[in-house]
C-alpha cells in the first residue's frame, strides 16, 4: 500500500493572514504561478479535462472572481 502525499499551496505575506489556494493530494493538482500587474494567477491542473485558474490581489490576498 502506497502512502498518500499531502500538502497545500498557500500565500504568505508579512502582516497579513495566510491564504490557502488549494490542497495537493498525490501530486494533484499541478500548480503554475504567474505574477501579473496587481495580481497573482495560479493555474491548477487536476487532469486533462479539469483545469482551474485562480487570481489573488497582491496587496490583500483576496481572491478576484
N, C-alpha and C positions, 0 to 999 in steps of 0.2 A: 504494500500500500504506500503510495506516494504522499508526502506531506505537502499540503497546500501552502503556497507562499502568499503572504498578505502584506499589504502596505497601503499607503494613501498619498495623494498629491495634495499639498497644502500651500497656501500663500502665507508667508510670514513677513511682517513688517515691524519696524520699531514704533512703539506707542499705539499699535493697532492690534485688535484681537486677530488670531489666525483664522483663515477661512479654508474649509475643506472643499476641494474641487471635485474629487472622486475617489473611490476605493479601488485598489488594484488587487485582484484575486487571480492567481495562476497566470500572471503576466498579462492579464487583460484589464483595462484597455492599453493600447499603445498610445503614448502621450507625446505630442509635439507642441512646444511652447513658442509663440511668436509675439514679440513686443511691437506694437504699432501705436504711434502717436500718444494718445492719452489712455490707452487700454492694453491689456494683456489678453491674448487669444490662445485658447487651448483646443487642439484638435484631438479628440478622443476616438480611437478606432477600436471597436469591440470585435468586429468581424468584417467581412467583405460587404455585408448588407447593412450593418449597423454602425453608423458614424454620427458623432455629435460634435458641435462647436460651441464652446462657452467663452464668453467675453467678460472680463472684470476690469473695473476702473482702477488705474494705477494708484490714485491718491486715497481712495476709500475702501478698496477691495470689495465693492458691491457688484453683484452680477448685473450685466447690461442685457436686457432682453430684446 
